[in-house]
Amino acid sequence: MEKAEALKRLLRPASVAFIGGDSAAEAIRQCQAIGFDGEMWAVNQTRASLAGIPCVASLDALPAVPDASFIAAPPEASLALIAQLAATGAPGAVCFAAGFAETGATGAELQTRLCKAAGDMAVIGPNCHGFVNYLDGVALWPDQHGGRRVQRGAALVTQSGNIAINLTMQQRGLDIAYVLSGGNNSVLGLHDYIDALLSDQRVNAIGLHIEGIDDIAAFSTAAIRALKRRVPIVALKSGRSLQGAEIARSHTASLAGSDQLYDALFRRLGIARCNTLSEFLETLKLVTIAGLPQRDSIGSMSCSGGDAALVADVADRLGLPTPLLKEASKSRLQDLLGPNVHISNPLDYHLYVWADYDALRACFSEMLQQGFGCTLLVLDYPHSDASNIDNWLVAERALTDAMAETGEMAVIVASLPETMPEIVRDRLKSIGIAPMQGIDDCLFAIRAAASIANAQGQSEATPVLASKSREPASAAWLNEWQSKRILDEMGVDVPGGRLCKADSV
């Protein structure tokens, strides 16, 4: 079986074998809790059962070859189990054990043996937490998680098990389709995961938390495939600092690499790079719910001058245009809102029309017709169940109807993450509005999403990077001019210059 097909079977199995002790038992409980409806088998030489499932003593005693296996055994035993599974033609497994390349030379040798033992089998890990498939209800995962079953959503891939857990605990309203912790990524690389996730039409974005990329050419090929299929990729790359890069190396044996080169690579491939987990989650939420703005300009509407000023300041810092309103629109808005309202973008429409559906809809429609990439309605909600939010619902309905009337993109953003309660997030998502949390992160997400849209428009002209393997005979020395031109074409900032003869200077 091809490794790509094997990985698809692993991520969407009909049968799972859980091998080991307490960690395997916890993985069984998580798989049961999420509603897995396939076959589950337990393998342990000394226990009668794991999490209520009777144990068999060996892989040979299983009733059939499992589509997926969760292996929670010591390193050497894990190698033997992987080799045995590979010999049966098993598609794939999760190797939970640590103690491989992240520990040094001895562990690296052990990891080399693991790769050889796996053969064509898809192995996630080692030194990983495995994965949760929230679409089909599969959890090869030995720990708690905070996700829930969804119909479609973003797939999250990270090397860190703990970051993966934290991402599932988010209170941002992001629907997660898969979360996958790859650990050392010994047998499979990021490109393998991207390709497998692209094969699932229910995945509408891919989020990557990256410590390092081993095969740049293969990663490039997979990322360009995502670009052409209009599946946005959002990345959070660790290791910007020297200390962060060293931690990445000791954590999963990842070489963080030059941060400037990663910036250039991501720009080339249309990958939106984020700096924080909140930017990462908000960007994924925006692209999965609202889609991609076709321009990076924004309009903003709020009932407070304080909110309007905050939006203006953040937009200026991020380089997001806030275009002037058309003169005819300014006149209509002035008539609508009254002489005491200063008409501008961002717009503070004051409280004069608060809870007036007709006035709000007319105001919002006028703003949405300005041709902005995305328009924001700044709205912070009370938390108490005893609060009366009827007026907030009027604003929501006015915006929804204005969006339907104009066909333009708009979001509702709370100035603070805490002032967008879960019940509000779920309601807004159900009517197709992205519930954004925090002005800074919202505007960052709009800029990032617009950059993806721009790259998608040029995807046919984006060449795949050459493989790192090259015949020695094809190597050649480059002079400074040739070298800088290549770097410039790859998106690396280099000083401007011209090529001329020495006697022409």
C-alpha positions as CSV (number, residue, x, y, z in Angstrom):
1,M,0.0,0.0,0.0
2,E,1.3,3.5,-0.9
3,K,2.2,5.5,2.2
4,A,-0.2,8.3,1.2
5,E,-3.1,5.9,1.1
6,A,-2.0,4.2,4.3
7,L,-2.1,7.6,6.1
8,K,-5.6,8.2,4.9
9,R,-6.6,4.8,6.3
10,L,-4.9,5.6,9.6
11,L,-6.7,8.9,10.0
12,R,-10.1,7.4,9.1
13,P,-10.0,3.8,10.4
14,A,-12.7,1.2,10.6
15,S,-10.7,-0.7,13.2
16,V,-8.2,0.2,15.9
17,A,-5.8,-1.8,18.0
18,F,-4.6,-0.2,21.3
19,I,-1.4,-1.7,22.5
20,G,0.1,-1.1,26.0
21,G,-1.0,-0.2,29.5
22,D,-2.4,2.9,31.1
23,S,-1.8,5.3,28.1
24,A,-3.5,2.8,25.8
25,A,-6.4,2.5,28.2
26,E,-6.8,6.3,28.2
27,A,-6.7,6.4,24.4
28,I,-9.5,3.8,24.4
29,R,-11.6,5.9,26.7
30,Q,-11.1,9.0,24.5
31,C,-12.0,7.0,21.4
32,Q,-15.2,5.7,23.1
33,A,-16.1,9.2,24.4
34,I,-15.9,10.8,21.0
35,G,-18.2,8.2,19.5
36,F,-16.0,5.9,17.4
37,D,-18.3,3.2,15.9
38,G,-15.7,0.9,14.5
39,E,-13.9,-2.2,15.9
40,M,-11.7,-1.6,19.0
41,W,-9.2,-4.2,20.2
42,A,-6.8,-4.2,23.1
43,V,-3.4,-5.9,23.3
44,N,-1.6,-6.5,26.6
45,Q,0.3,-9.6,27.8
46,T,-0.6,-9.2,31.5
47,R,-4.0,-7.5,31.8
48,A,-7.4,-9.0,31.2
49,S,-8.8,-5.8,29.8
50,L,-8.2,-2.2,29.0
51,A,-11.0,0.3,29.6
52,G,-13.5,-2.5,29.5
53,I,-12.2,-4.1,26.3
54,P,-10.9,-7.7,26.7
55,C,-7.2,-8.0,26.0
56,V,-5.4,-10.4,23.7
57,A,-1.8,-11.2,24.5
58,S,-0.2,-10.5,21.1
59,L,-0.8,-8.9,17.7
60,D,-1.1,-12.4,16.3
61,A,-4.2,-13.0,18.3
62,L,-6.1,-10.1,16.8
63,P,-9.2,-11.1,14.7
64,A,-7.9,-9.0,11.7
65,V,-5.2,-6.6,10.7
66,P,-6.1,-3.2,12.2
67,D,-6.5,-0.1,10.1
68,A,-4.8,1.9,12.9
69,S,-2.8,1.0,16.0
70,F,-2.0,3.1,19.0
71,I,1.3,1.9,20.5
72,A,2.1,2.9,24.0
73,A,5.2,0.8,24.8
74,P,8.9,1.5,25.5
75,P,11.1,2.4,22.5
76,E,12.6,-1.0,21.8
77,A,9.2,-2.8,22.2
78,S,7.6,-0.1,20.0
79,L,10.1,-0.9,17.2
80,A,9.3,-4.6,17.4
81,L,5.6,-3.9,17.3
82,I,5.9,-1.6,14.3
83,A,7.9,-4.2,12.4
84,Q,5.3,-6.9,13.2
85,L,2.5,-4.6,12.1
86,A,4.3,-3.7,8.9
87,A,4.8,-7.4,8.1
88,T,1.0,-7.9,8.2
89,G,0.3,-5.0,5.8
90,A,-1.2,-2.8,8.5
91,P,-1.7,0.7,7.1
92,G,-0.5,2.8,10.0
93,A,0.2,3.4,13.7
94,V,0.8,6.1,16.3
95,C,4.1,5.6,18.2
96,F,3.6,7.4,21.6
97,A,7.0,6.6,23.1
98,A,9.7,9.2,23.6
99,G,13.4,8.5,23.8
100,F,14.3,8.8,20.1
101,A,16.2,11.5,18.1
102,E,15.2,14.2,20.6
103,T,17.5,12.6,23.2
104,G,20.7,12.5,21.2
105,A,22.9,10.1,19.2
106,T,21.6,6.9,20.7
107,G,18.0,7.9,20.3
108,A,18.7,9.0,16.7
109,E,20.0,5.6,15.9
110,L,16.9,4.1,17.4
111,Q,14.7,6.4,15.2
112,T,16.6,5.3,12.1
113,R,15.7,1.8,12.9
114,L,12.1,2.7,13.5
115,C,11.9,4.3,10.0
116,K,13.4,1.1,8.5
117,A,11.0,-1.1,10.5
118,A,8.0,0.9,9.3
119,G,8.6,0.3,5.6
120,D,5.5,1.5,3.7
121,M,3.4,1.9,6.9
122,A,2.3,5.4,7.9
123,V,3.7,6.0,11.4
124,I,2.8,9.2,13.4
125,G,5.6,10.0,15.9
126,P,7.5,8.9,17.8
127,N,7.4,11.2,20.8
128,C,3.8,12.3,20.0
129,H,0.2,12.4,21.2
130,G,-1.3,11.0,18.0
131,F,-4.5,12.5,16.6
132,V,-8.2,13.2,17.0
133,N,-10.5,13.1,14.0
134,Y,-13.5,15.2,15.0
135,L,-15.3,14.6,11.7
136,D,-15.6,10.8,12.0
137,G,-15.2,10.4,15.8
138,V,-11.7,8.8,16.1
139,A,-9.2,9.5,18.9
140,L,-5.8,7.8,19.0
141,W,-5.0,10.1,21.8
142,P,-3.9,9.3,25.4
143,D,-5.0,12.5,27.2
144,Q,-7.7,15.0,27.6
145,H,-8.8,17.3,24.8
146,G,-11.4,20.0,24.5
147,G,-12.8,19.5,21.0
148,R,-16.2,18.3,19.8
149,R,-17.6,16.6,16.8
150,V,-18.0,18.9,13.7
151,Q,-19.2,18.6,10.1
152,R,-16.3,20.5,8.7
153,G,-13.5,22.7,9.9
154,A,-9.8,23.4,10.2
155,A,-7.1,20.7,10.5
156,L,-4.4,21.5,13.0
157,V,-1.0,19.9,12.8
158,T,1.8,20.4,15.4
159,Q,4.8,18.5,16.6
160,S,4.0,19.4,20.2
161,G,1.5,17.2,22.1
162,N,0.9,19.9,24.7
163,I,0.3,22.6,22.1
164,A,-2.1,20.3,20.4
165,I,-4.0,19.8,23.7
166,N,-4.1,23.5,24.3
167,L,-5.4,24.2,20.8
168,T,-8.3,21.9,21.4
169,M,-9.1,23.8,24.6
170,Q,-9.6,27.1,22.8
171,Q,-12.6,29.2,23.5
172,R,-12.5,31.0,20.1
173,G,-15.3,29.3,18.2
174,L,-13.0,27.6,15.8
175,D,-14.4,24.3,14.4
176,I,-11.5,21.8,14.5
177,A,-11.8,18.9,12.0
178,Y,-8.5,17.2,13.0
179,V,-5.8,17.8,15.5
180,L,-2.6,15.9,14.9
181,S,0.6,15.8,17.0
182,G,3.5,14.5,14.9
183,G,6.2,14.6,17.5
184,N,9.6,13.8,15.8
185,N,8.0,13.3,12.4
186,S,10.3,10.5,11.7
187,V,8.4,8.5,9.1
188,L,6.0,11.1,8.0
189,G,6.6,14.8,7.3
190,L,4.4,17.9,7.2
191,H,3.9,17.4,3.4
192,D,2.4,13.9,4.1
193,Y,-0.1,15.4,6.5
194,I,-1.0,18.2,4.2
195,D,-1.6,15.9,1.3
196,A,-3.7,13.5,3.4
197,L,-5.8,16.4,4.8
198,L,-6.4,17.9,1.4
199,S,-8.0,14.6,0.3
200,D,-10.8,15.2,2.9
201,Q,-13.2,17.8,1.4
202,R,-14.5,18.6,4.8
203,V,-11.2,20.3,5.7
204,N,-11.5,24.0,4.8
205,A,-8.2,25.2,6.2
206,I,-5.0,23.8,7.5
207,G,-3.2,25.2,10.5
208,L,0.5,24.3,11.0
209,H,2.5,24.8,14.3
210,I,6.0,24.3,12.9
211,E,9.3,23.7,14.7
212,G,11.2,22.7,11.6
213,I,10.7,21.4,8.0
214,D,13.0,18.6,6.9
215,D,12.1,18.4,3.3
216,I,11.5,21.9,1.9
217,A,10.8,20.7,-1.7
218,A,8.2,18.2,-0.7
219,F,6.6,20.7,1.7
220,S,6.6,23.3,-1.2
221,T,4.8,20.8,-3.5
222,A,2.1,20.1,-0.9
223,A,1.6,23.7,0.0
224,I,1.2,24.7,-3.7
225,R,-1.3,21.9,-4.1
226,A,-3.3,23.4,-1.2
227,L,-2.9,26.9,-2.8
228,K,-4.4,25.7,-6.1
229,R,-7.2,23.9,-4.4
230,R,-8.1,27.1,-2.5
231,V,-7.5,25.5,1.0
232,P,-5.8,28.2,3.1
233,I,-2.7,27.3,5.1
234,V,-1.9,29.3,8.3
235,A,1.4,28.8,10.1
236,L,2.9,29.5,13.5
237,K,6.6,28.9,13.3
238,S,8.5,28.5,16.6
239,G,12.2,29.2,16.9
240,R,12.5,32.9,15.9
241,S,14.9,33.5,18.7
242,L,18.2,31.6,19.2
243,Q,16.8,30.2,22.5
244,G,13.6,29.1,20.8
245,A,15.5,27.4,18.1
246,E,17.6,25.5,20.6
247,I,14.4,24.4,22.5
248,A,12.9,23.1,19.3
249,R,16.0,21.1,18.6
250,S,15.9,19.4,22.1
251,H,12.1,19.0,22.0
252,T,11.6,17.1,18.8
253,A,15.1,17.1,17.2
254,S,13.9,19.8,14.8
255,L,16.3,22.2,13.1
256,A,14.5,25.5,13.3
257,G,16.5,27.1,10.4
258,S,16.9,30.7,9.4
259,D,13.8,32.7,10.4
260,Q,14.1,35.1,7.5
261,L,14.3,32.2,5.0
262,Y,11.1,30.8,6.5
263,D,9.4,34.2,6.0
264,A,10.4,34.1,2.4
265,L,9.3,30.5,1.9
266,F,5.9,31.2,3.4
267,R,5.4,34.3,1.3
268,R,6.3,32.3,-1.8
269,L,3.8,29.5,-1.0
270,G,0.9,31.8,0.1
271,I,1.1,30.6,3.7
272,A,-0.1,33.2,6.3
273,R,2.5,33.4,9.1
274,C,1.3,34.3,12.6
275,N,3.3,35.3,15.6
276,T,1.0,34.2,18.5
277,L,-1.5,31.4,19.2
278,S,-4.3,33.9,19.3
279,E,-3.4,35.3,15.9
280,F,-3.2,31.7,14.6
281,L,-6.7,30.8,15.9
282,E,-8.4,34.0,14.9
283,T,-7.0,33.8,11.3
284,L,-8.1,30.2,11.0
285,K,-11.6,31.1,12.3
286,L,-11.9,34.0,9.9
287,V,-11.0,31.9,6.8
288,T,-13.1,28.9,7.7
289,I,-16.3,31.0,8.5
290,A,-16.1,34.2,6.5
291,G,-13.6,33.2,3.7
292,L,-10.9,35.3,2.2
293,P,-11.1,39.0,1.7
294,Q,-10.1,39.9,-1.8
295,R,-8.5,43.2,-0.7
296,D,-6.7,44.1,2.5
297,S,-8.7,47.4,3.1
298,I,-11.1,47.6,6.0
299,G,-14.2,49.5,7.0
300,S,-15.2,49.8,10.7
301,M,-18.5,50.6,12.4
302,S,-19.1,51.1,16.1
303,C,-21.3,53.0,18.5
304,S,-18.2,54.3,20.3
305,G,-15.5,56.8,19.3
306,G,-13.2,54.8,21.6
307,D,-13.6,51.7,19.5
308,A,-13.2,53.6,16.3
309,A,-9.9,55.1,17.5
310,L,-8.6,51.7,18.5
311,V,-9.4,50.2,15.1
312,A,-7.7,53.2,13.4
313,D,-4.6,52.8,15.5
314,V,-4.3,49.1,15.0
315,A,-5.0,49.3,11.3
316,D,-2.2,52.0,10.9
317,R,0.3,49.8,12.8
318,L,-0.5,46.8,10.6
319,G,-0.5,48.7,7.4
320,L,-4.2,48.0,6.7
321,P,-5.8,50.7,4.5
322,T,-8.9,52.4,5.9
323,P,-10.1,54.2,2.7
324,L,-12.1,57.4,2.8
325,L,-15.8,57.1,2.2
326,K,-17.4,58.1,-1.1
327,E,-18.8,61.6,-1.0
328,A,-22.3,60.5,-2.0
329,S,-22.2,57.9,0.8
330,K,-21.0,60.4,3.3
331,S,-23.9,62.6,2.5
332,R,-26.4,59.8,2.8
333,L,-24.9,58.7,6.1
334,Q,-25.0,62.2,7.4
335,D,-28.7,62.5,6.6
336,L,-29.3,59.1,8.3
337,L,-27.2,59.6,11.4
338,G,-27.8,63.3,12.0
339,P,-25.6,66.4,12.2
340,N,-23.9,65.5,15.4
341,V,-22.2,62.4,13.9
342,H,-18.8,62.8,12.2
343,I,-18.8,60.7,9.1
344,S,-15.5,58.9,8.6
345,N,-13.9,55.5,8.3
346,P,-13.7,54.1,11.0
347,L,-17.3,55.2,11.6
348,D,-18.6,56.0,15.1
349,Y,-22.4,56.0,14.5
350,H,-23.1,56.9,18.1
351,L,-26.0,55.7,20.1
352,Y,-28.6,57.8,18.3
353,V,-29.6,54.8,16.2
354,W,-28.9,52.0,18.7
355,A,-31.6,49.4,18.5
356,D,-33.2,51.1,15.4
357,Y,-33.2,48.3,12.9
358,D,-34.1,50.3,9.9
359,A,-31.4,52.9,10.5
360,L,-28.7,50.4,11.4
361,R,-29.4,48.3,8.3
362,A,-29.3,51.4,6.0
363,C,-26.0,52.5,7.7
364,F,-24.4,49.1,7.5
365,S,-25.5,48.6,3.9
366,E,-24.0,52.0,2.9
367,M,-20.7,51.1,4.6
368,L,-20.6,47.6,3.0
369,Q,-21.0,49.1,-0.5
370,Q,-17.7,51.0,-0.2
371,G,-15.6,48.2,-1.7
372,F,-13.7,47.3,1.5
373,G,-12.0,43.9,1.7
374,C,-13.8,43.4,5.0
375,T,-16.1,45.5,7.2
376,L,-16.0,45.2,11.0
377,L,-18.9,45.8,13.4
378,V,-17.4,46.3,16.8
379,L,-19.8,44.8,19.4
380,D,-19.0,43.7,22.9
381,Y,-21.5,41.5,24.7
382,P,-22.6,41.2,28.3
383,H,-21.9,37.8,30.0
384,S,-24.7,37.5,32.5
385,D,-27.6,35.3,31.5
386,A,-29.8,37.8,33.2
387,S,-28.7,40.6,30.8
388,N,-31.1,41.8,28.1
389,I,-29.4,41.6,24.8
390,D,-32.3,42.4,22.6
391,N,-30.5,45.5,21.2
392,W,-27.4,43.5,20.3
393,L,-29.7,41.1,18.4
394,V,-31.1,44.0,16.5
395,A,-27.6,45.0,15.4
396,E,-26.8,41.4,14.4
397,R,-30.0,41.2,12.3
398,A,-29.2,44.5,10.6
399,L,-25.7,43.4,9.7
400,T,-26.9,40.0,8.4
401,D,-29.5,41.6,6.2
402,A,-27.0,44.2,5.0
403,M,-24.5,41.4,4.1
404,A,-27.3,39.6,2.2
405,E,-28.3,42.7,0.4
406,T,-24.7,43.7,-0.7
407,G,-23.0,40.3,-0.9
408,E,-20.0,41.9,0.9
409,M,-17.8,40.4,3.6
410,A,-18.3,41.5,7.2
411,V,-17.5,40.3,10.7
412,I,-18.5,41.1,14.3
413,V,-15.5,41.8,16.5
414,A,-15.4,42.2,20.3
415,S,-12.7,44.5,21.5
416,L,-11.8,41.9,24.1
417,P,-11.7,38.1,23.7
418,E,-13.7,37.8,26.9
419,T,-16.7,39.9,25.7
420,M,-17.7,37.4,23.0
421,P,-19.4,34.6,25.0
422,E,-19.7,31.1,23.7
423,I,-23.5,31.3,23.2
424,V,-22.9,34.4,21.0
425,R,-20.1,32.8,19.0
426,D,-22.3,29.8,18.2
427,R,-25.2,32.0,17.2
428,L,-23.1,34.2,14.9
429,K,-21.5,31.1,13.3
430,S,-24.9,29.7,12.6
431,I,-25.8,32.8,10.6
432,G,-22.5,32.9,8.7
433,I,-20.8,35.7,10.7
434,A,-17.3,35.2,12.0
435,P,-17.3,36.1,15.7
436,M,-13.8,37.7,16.0
437,Q,-12.3,38.2,19.5
438,G,-9.9,41.1,20.0
439,I,-9.4,44.0,17.6
440,D,-5.6,43.5,17.2
441,D,-6.0,39.8,16.3
442,C,-9.0,40.4,14.1
443,L,-7.2,43.0,12.0
444,F,-4.1,40.8,11.8
445,A,-6.3,37.9,10.6
446,I,-7.8,40.1,7.9
447,R,-4.4,41.1,6.6
448,A,-3.2,37.5,6.7
449,A,-6.3,36.2,5.0
450,A,-6.0,38.8,2.3
451,S,-2.4,37.7,1.6
452,I,-3.6,34.2,1.1
453,A,-6.3,35.4,-1.4
454,N,-3.6,37.3,-3.3
455,A,-1.4,34.3,-3.5
456,Q,-4.2,32.1,-4.6
457,G,-4.7,34.4,-7.5
458,Q,-1.1,33.9,-8.6
459,S,-0.9,30.1,-7.8
460,E,-0.5,29.0,-11.4
461,A,2.7,31.0,-11.6
462,T,4.2,29.7,-8.4
463,P,7.0,27.1,-9.3
464,V,7.7,24.2,-7.0
465,L,11.1,24.3,-5.3
466,A,13.7,22.0,-6.6
467,S,14.5,18.8,-4.6
468,K,17.4,19.2,-2.2
469,S,19.0,16.1,-3.7
470,R,21.3,17.0,-6.6
471,E,23.9,15.2,-8.6
472,P,27.4,16.5,-7.6
473,A,28.3,17.1,-11.2
474,S,25.5,19.6,-11.5
475,A,26.9,21.8,-8.7
476,A,28.5,25.1,-9.8
477,W,29.9,28.2,-8.1
478,L,27.7,31.4,-8.3
479,N,29.1,34.9,-8.2
480,E,27.6,37.5,-5.9
481,W,25.2,38.9,-8.6
482,Q,23.9,35.5,-9.5
483,S,23.4,34.5,-5.8
484,K,21.5,37.7,-4.9
485,R,19.3,37.4,-7.9
486,I,18.3,33.9,-6.9
487,L,17.6,35.0,-3.3
488,D,15.5,37.9,-4.6
489,E,13.4,35.6,-6.7
490,M,12.9,33.4,-3.7
491,G,11.5,36.4,-1.8
492,V,14.5,37.0,0.4
493,D,15.2,40.8,0.9
494,V,18.5,41.7,-0.6
495,P,20.0,45.2,-1.3
496,G,19.1,46.7,-4.6
497,G,21.8,46.8,-7.2
498,R,22.8,46.8,-10.9
499,L,25.3,44.6,-12.8
500,C,27.8,46.7,-14.7
501,K,31.5,46.5,-15.8
502,A,34.2,47.8,-13.5
503,D,35.2,50.5,-16.0
504,S,31.6,51.8,-16.1
505,V,31.4,52.5,-12.4
